[in-house]
Amino acid sequence: MRVLVTTPPGLGHSLSLIPVAWALRAAGHDVLVATSGSSVRAVGHAGLPVLDGYPDGDIAEVFTLHEQRAAETGFELSRFVGGLFGDLTDRIADRVVAAARAWRPDLVIRSSLEEAGSVAAAVLGVPVVCYHFGLPVPVALREATRAAARVTAERHGVSEWPVRPARVLDPMPASLLDEGMELDQPIRFIPYSGDDAPRPGWMLKPPVDRPRVCVTLGTEVPRWAGLDVVEEVVAAAADVDVELLLALGGAPVDSLGPLPPNVRAFSWFPIADVAATCAGIVHHGGAATVLTACANGIPQVVVPHGGDQFLVAPLLAKRGLAVVLETGGVDRDSAAAALRRLVGDAALRAAAGEVRDEMAAAPAPTDLVDLLVGVARA
């Protein structure tokens, strides 16, 4: 069987799907991943064949364009998400469809909100499976993205749109879902952060003198929102006996100036490998970071910055495993209070452990290969 996997440029999307691609390859199936931006390098480093859907364009400029439009017209989530992901779909669809015509996959697996894979599947008449990047996508966001991608589908001769996925793979544990959210096929989330960063030995074992807390705003938020929240957390480190590891999303390690002795900064490090050594994590609410923390059973402090992060954060707090801070309200005192609770609240840790065990009970990607083969043959 040949499987075309399509993802948006965000690293969280592509890295989350890599274990699914590995499972298919290990079972003897051929896989081609179509993506763009920084995800191209990440997929290649994971040992998978990769197609760059937008080799001559600047993905950062696409994000900036839509951020500027939102600033001019007023931010509305469905309009912003639909416009952004519809635009990304349109920019990569020509190359993705051309590759699909030449390679002839039997099945397409696409990340949620990515519709170039759906267009390619419709052109070839093969089934498509959706991998939910995080929460089940709210109807308004899903429909906005599909509506924005309609012009792309029509340009490629697709008359019946939207294309409904045959199955949906859901890595989000059911106990985190809000009323009205439903799962189709649960799948165990396998944390993976890439393999092209150094992993010094000390980083892969817990410190013996104080609890470790990881701090990250992902790879996109630091670019457009800056590191103000991280600066406040660093200031709070002087008041709390913890070791902070900062992942700066590609920003230079000296971006924050001189650091307290209990703080270490890195442009980037593999959070999936380090999370197990941490007593907690402070982050922006990105789906891959949320799921990595949940899979390792560690409490979370969430400072949502955009998109579905504002939907995820209250669900984590409701489940009892996270403290949520408002983006504009983080200062040294609130950050210090959150850090103390993060490493000292037994109830947070117990809830995080329950969710970890729930995720571990879900079928692994290797367990679902036969299901995917059945979808392709149906």
C-alpha positions as CSV (number, residue, x, y, z in Angstrom):
1,M,0.0,0.0,0.0
2,R,1.1,3.5,-0.8
3,V,0.1,6.3,1.7
4,L,0.4,10.0,1.1
5,V,0.6,12.0,4.3
6,T,0.0,15.7,4.2
7,T,0.6,18.3,6.9
8,P,0.7,22.1,7.3
9,P,4.1,23.7,7.8
10,G,3.8,23.9,11.6
11,L,6.2,21.5,13.3
12,G,3.6,20.4,15.8
13,H,1.5,19.0,12.9
14,S,4.2,17.2,11.1
15,L,6.1,15.8,14.1
16,S,2.9,14.4,15.6
17,L,2.2,12.4,12.4
18,I,5.7,11.0,12.1
19,P,5.1,8.0,14.4
20,V,2.1,7.1,12.3
21,A,4.2,7.2,9.2
22,W,6.9,5.1,10.9
23,A,4.3,2.5,11.8
24,L,3.2,2.2,8.2
25,R,6.7,1.9,7.0
26,A,7.6,-0.7,9.6
27,A,4.6,-2.8,8.4
28,G,6.0,-2.7,4.8
29,H,4.0,0.1,3.3
30,D,5.4,3.0,1.3
31,V,4.9,6.5,2.7
32,L,5.4,9.9,1.2
33,V,5.0,13.0,3.3
34,A,4.0,16.3,1.7
35,T,4.5,19.4,3.8
36,S,6.3,22.8,3.7
37,G,8.4,25.3,5.6
38,S,10.5,24.0,8.5
39,S,8.6,20.8,8.5
40,V,10.4,19.6,5.4
41,R,13.7,19.4,7.2
42,A,12.1,17.8,10.2
43,V,10.4,15.0,8.2
44,G,13.6,14.4,6.3
45,H,15.6,14.0,9.5
46,A,13.0,11.5,10.7
47,G,14.1,9.2,7.8
48,L,10.9,9.7,5.7
49,P,10.6,10.6,2.0
50,V,9.4,14.2,1.8
51,L,7.9,16.5,-0.8
52,D,8.3,20.3,-0.3
53,G,4.9,21.6,-1.4
54,Y,6.1,25.3,-1.4
55,P,9.8,25.3,-2.1
56,D,10.0,28.8,-3.5
57,G,7.8,30.6,-1.0
58,D,8.3,32.0,2.5
59,I,5.8,30.4,4.9
60,A,6.6,33.1,7.5
61,E,5.3,35.7,5.1
62,V,2.0,33.8,4.7
63,F,1.5,33.9,8.5
64,T,2.4,37.5,8.7
65,L,0.0,38.4,5.8
66,H,-2.9,36.9,7.7
67,E,-1.9,38.4,11.0
68,Q,-1.8,41.8,9.3
69,R,-5.3,41.2,7.8
70,A,-6.6,40.2,11.2
71,A,-5.2,43.4,12.7
72,E,-6.8,45.5,10.1
73,T,-10.2,43.9,10.0
74,G,-10.5,42.7,13.6
75,F,-9.7,39.2,14.8
76,E,-12.4,36.6,14.4
77,L,-11.2,33.0,15.0
78,S,-13.1,31.2,12.2
79,R,-12.3,33.8,9.6
80,F,-8.6,33.9,10.6
81,V,-8.2,30.1,10.7
82,G,-10.2,29.5,7.5
83,G,-8.3,32.2,5.6
84,L,-4.8,31.0,6.8
85,F,-5.3,27.3,6.3
86,G,-7.2,27.9,3.0
87,D,-4.3,29.9,1.8
88,L,-1.7,27.3,2.9
89,T,-3.8,24.6,1.1
90,D,-3.9,26.7,-2.1
91,R,-0.2,27.4,-2.1
92,I,0.9,23.7,-1.8
93,A,-2.0,22.0,-3.6
94,D,-0.5,22.1,-7.2
95,R,2.6,20.2,-6.2
96,V,0.8,17.8,-3.9
97,V,-1.8,16.9,-6.6
98,A,1.0,16.5,-9.2
99,A,2.9,14.2,-6.9
100,A,-0.2,12.2,-6.2
101,R,-1.0,11.8,-9.9
102,A,2.5,10.5,-10.5
103,W,2.9,8.4,-7.3
104,R,-0.7,7.0,-7.2
105,P,-1.3,6.5,-3.4
106,D,-3.9,4.1,-2.2
107,L,-4.7,6.3,0.9
108,V,-4.2,9.9,2.0
109,I,-3.7,10.8,5.7
110,R,-4.0,14.5,6.4
111,S,-3.6,16.6,9.5
112,S,-6.6,18.5,10.7
113,L,-7.3,21.7,8.9
114,E,-5.0,20.7,6.0
115,E,-7.0,20.2,2.8
116,A,-4.5,19.8,0.0
117,G,-4.5,16.1,0.9
118,S,-8.3,16.1,0.5
119,V,-8.0,17.7,-2.9
120,A,-5.4,15.1,-4.0
121,A,-7.6,12.2,-2.6
122,A,-10.6,13.6,-4.5
123,V,-8.7,13.9,-7.8
124,L,-7.5,10.3,-7.5
125,G,-10.7,8.9,-6.1
126,V,-9.0,7.4,-3.0
127,P,-10.1,7.6,0.6
128,V,-8.7,10.1,3.1
129,V,-8.2,9.8,6.8
130,C,-7.9,12.8,9.1
131,Y,-5.4,12.9,12.0
132,H,-6.7,15.4,14.6
133,F,-3.7,17.5,15.6
134,G,-5.3,18.2,19.0
135,L,-8.9,18.7,20.0
136,P,-11.6,17.6,17.6
137,V,-11.9,20.6,15.4
138,P,-14.9,22.8,16.2
139,V,-17.5,22.7,13.4
140,A,-17.1,26.5,12.7
141,L,-13.3,26.2,12.1
142,R,-13.6,23.0,10.0
143,E,-16.3,24.5,7.8
144,A,-14.4,27.8,7.4
145,T,-11.3,26.0,6.3
146,R,-13.2,23.8,3.8
147,A,-15.0,26.8,2.4
148,A,-11.7,28.6,1.9
149,A,-10.3,25.5,0.1
150,R,-13.2,25.1,-2.2
151,V,-11.7,27.4,-4.9
152,T,-8.6,25.2,-4.8
153,A,-10.6,22.0,-5.2
154,E,-12.6,23.5,-8.1
155,R,-9.3,24.5,-9.8
156,H,-8.3,20.9,-9.8
157,G,-11.6,19.7,-11.2
158,V,-13.1,18.5,-7.9
159,S,-16.9,19.0,-8.2
160,E,-18.0,17.3,-5.0
161,W,-16.6,19.3,-2.0
162,P,-15.9,19.0,0.8
163,V,-14.4,15.6,1.0
164,R,-15.4,13.8,4.2
165,P,-12.7,11.6,5.9
166,A,-13.4,7.9,6.0
167,R,-12.0,7.8,9.6
168,V,-10.6,10.3,12.1
169,L,-7.7,9.4,14.3
170,D,-8.0,11.2,17.7
171,P,-4.9,11.4,20.0
172,M,-6.7,13.7,22.6
173,P,-7.8,11.7,25.7
174,A,-11.5,11.5,26.1
175,S,-11.5,12.8,29.7
176,L,-10.2,16.2,28.4
177,L,-13.1,16.7,26.0
178,D,-15.9,19.2,26.5
179,E,-19.6,18.3,26.2
180,G,-20.5,17.8,22.5
181,M,-17.0,16.8,21.5
182,E,-16.7,13.2,20.2
183,L,-13.9,10.9,19.2
184,D,-13.9,8.6,16.2
185,Q,-10.8,6.3,16.5
186,P,-8.6,6.9,19.5
187,I,-4.9,6.7,18.8
188,R,-2.0,6.8,21.3
189,F,0.0,10.0,21.0
190,I,3.7,9.2,20.7
191,P,5.8,12.3,21.7
192,Y,8.5,13.2,19.1
193,S,10.4,16.4,18.9
194,G,12.8,15.7,16.0
195,D,16.3,14.3,16.1
196,D,18.6,17.2,15.0
197,A,19.2,18.8,18.4
198,P,21.9,18.0,20.9
199,R,20.9,15.9,23.9
200,P,23.6,16.4,26.6
201,G,23.5,13.6,29.2
202,W,22.5,15.9,32.1
203,M,19.4,17.0,30.2
204,L,18.1,13.4,30.0
205,K,18.0,12.8,33.8
206,P,16.2,14.7,36.5
207,P,18.2,17.1,38.6
208,V,18.9,15.8,42.2
209,D,18.8,19.2,44.0
210,R,15.6,20.8,42.8
211,P,12.6,20.1,40.5
212,R,12.9,20.9,36.9
213,V,10.4,22.9,34.9
214,C,10.4,23.2,31.1
215,V,9.3,26.6,29.6
216,T,8.3,26.8,26.0
217,L,6.1,28.9,23.7
218,G,6.5,26.6,20.8
219,T,8.1,27.5,17.5
220,E,5.6,30.1,16.2
221,V,4.5,32.2,19.2
222,P,7.9,33.6,19.9
223,R,8.1,34.9,16.3
224,W,4.9,37.0,16.5
225,A,4.3,37.5,20.2
226,G,7.8,37.7,21.5
227,L,9.1,36.3,24.8
228,D,7.5,38.6,27.3
229,V,5.8,35.7,29.2
230,V,9.1,33.9,29.4
231,E,10.8,36.9,30.8
232,E,8.3,37.1,33.7
233,V,8.8,33.4,34.4
234,V,12.6,33.8,34.4
235,A,12.2,36.7,36.9
236,A,10.0,34.5,39.1
237,A,12.7,31.8,39.1
238,A,14.6,34.0,41.6
239,D,11.8,33.5,44.1
240,V,11.2,29.7,43.6
241,D,13.6,26.8,44.1
242,V,13.3,25.2,40.7
243,E,15.5,24.6,37.7
244,L,14.1,26.2,34.5
245,L,14.9,24.9,31.0
246,L,13.9,27.5,28.4
247,A,13.2,26.5,24.8
248,L,13.1,29.8,22.9
249,G,11.5,28.6,19.7
250,G,14.6,29.4,17.6
251,A,15.4,32.7,19.2
252,P,19.0,33.3,20.1
253,V,20.0,32.0,23.6
254,D,21.0,35.5,24.7
255,S,17.6,37.0,23.8
256,L,16.8,37.4,27.5
257,G,20.1,38.8,28.6
258,P,21.8,37.5,31.8
259,L,19.9,34.6,33.5
260,P,19.7,33.5,37.1
261,P,21.9,30.5,38.0
262,N,18.9,28.2,38.1
263,V,17.9,29.0,34.5
264,R,19.3,27.6,31.3
265,A,18.3,28.8,27.9
266,F,18.4,27.0,24.6
267,S,17.3,28.1,21.1
268,W,15.5,24.7,20.9
269,F,15.7,21.3,22.6
270,P,13.7,18.0,22.2
271,I,10.9,18.5,24.7
272,A,9.6,15.0,24.0
273,D,12.8,13.6,25.4
274,V,13.1,16.0,28.3
275,A,9.5,16.0,29.6
276,A,10.0,12.8,31.6
277,T,12.7,14.5,33.7
278,C,10.4,17.5,34.5
279,A,8.1,18.1,37.5
280,G,6.1,20.4,35.3
281,I,5.9,22.6,32.2
282,V,4.9,26.1,31.3
283,H,3.7,26.6,27.8
284,H,1.4,28.3,25.3
285,G,-1.2,25.5,24.9
286,G,-0.1,24.2,21.5
287,A,-1.6,20.7,20.9
288,A,1.7,18.8,20.5
289,T,3.1,20.4,23.7
290,V,-0.1,19.7,25.6
291,L,-0.2,16.0,24.5
292,T,3.6,15.6,25.2
293,A,3.0,16.8,28.8
294,C,-0.1,14.7,29.2
295,A,1.7,11.6,27.9
296,N,4.4,12.1,30.5
297,G,2.0,12.8,33.4
298,I,3.3,16.2,34.3
299,P,1.3,19.2,35.5
300,Q,1.1,22.2,33.3
301,V,0.9,26.0,33.4
302,V,-0.8,27.2,30.3
303,V,-0.6,30.8,28.9
304,P,-2.7,30.6,25.7
305,H,-1.8,33.0,22.9
306,G,-4.0,32.2,19.9
307,G,-6.3,29.8,18.0
308,D,-7.5,26.7,19.7
309,Q,-5.1,27.3,22.6
310,F,-8.0,29.3,24.2
311,L,-10.2,26.2,23.9
312,V,-7.7,23.8,25.2
313,A,-6.5,25.7,28.2
314,P,-9.8,25.7,30.2
315,L,-10.3,22.0,29.4
316,L,-7.0,21.2,31.0
317,A,-7.9,23.3,34.0
318,K,-11.3,21.6,34.3
319,R,-9.6,18.2,34.3
320,G,-7.5,19.4,37.2
321,L,-4.0,19.0,35.7
322,A,-3.2,22.6,34.7
323,V,-3.1,26.2,35.9
324,V,-4.2,28.8,33.3
325,L,-2.8,32.3,33.2
326,E,-4.0,35.1,31.0
327,T,-1.4,36.2,28.4
328,G,-1.5,39.9,29.3
329,G,-1.7,39.2,33.1
330,V,1.5,37.3,33.7
331,D,3.9,39.1,36.0
332,R,6.7,38.0,38.3
333,D,4.3,37.4,41.2
334,S,1.7,35.4,39.3
335,A,4.4,33.4,37.6
336,A,6.0,32.6,40.9
337,A,2.7,31.5,42.4
338,A,2.0,29.3,39.4
339,L,5.5,27.7,39.6
340,R,5.0,26.9,43.3
341,R,1.7,25.2,42.6
342,L,3.1,23.4,39.5
343,V,5.8,21.6,41.5
344,G,3.9,21.4,44.9
345,D,0.2,20.6,44.2
346,A,-0.4,16.9,44.7
347,A,-3.9,17.1,43.1
348,L,-2.4,18.5,39.9
349,R,0.1,15.7,39.8
350,A,-2.5,13.0,40.5
351,A,-4.8,14.3,37.7
352,A,-1.9,14.4,35.3
353,G,-1.0,10.8,36.2
354,E,-4.6,9.7,35.5
355,V,-4.5,11.2,32.0
356,R,-1.1,9.7,31.3
357,D,-2.5,6.3,32.1
358,E,-5.6,6.9,30.0
359,M,-3.4,7.8,27.0
360,A,-1.2,4.8,27.4
361,A,-4.3,2.6,27.1
362,A,-5.1,3.8,23.7
363,P,-4.0,1.8,20.6
364,A,-0.6,2.7,19.3
365,P,-0.1,3.6,15.7
366,T,1.2,0.1,15.0
367,D,-2.0,-1.3,16.3
368,L,-4.0,0.7,13.7
369,V,-2.1,-0.2,10.6
370,D,-4.6,-3.0,9.7
371,L,-7.5,-0.5,10.1
372,L,-5.8,1.9,7.7
373,V,-5.3,-0.9,5.2
374,G,-9.0,-1.8,5.5
375,V,-9.9,1.8,4.7
376,A,-7.8,1.8,1.6
377,R,-9.3,-1.4,0.4
378,A,-12.9,-0.6,1.2
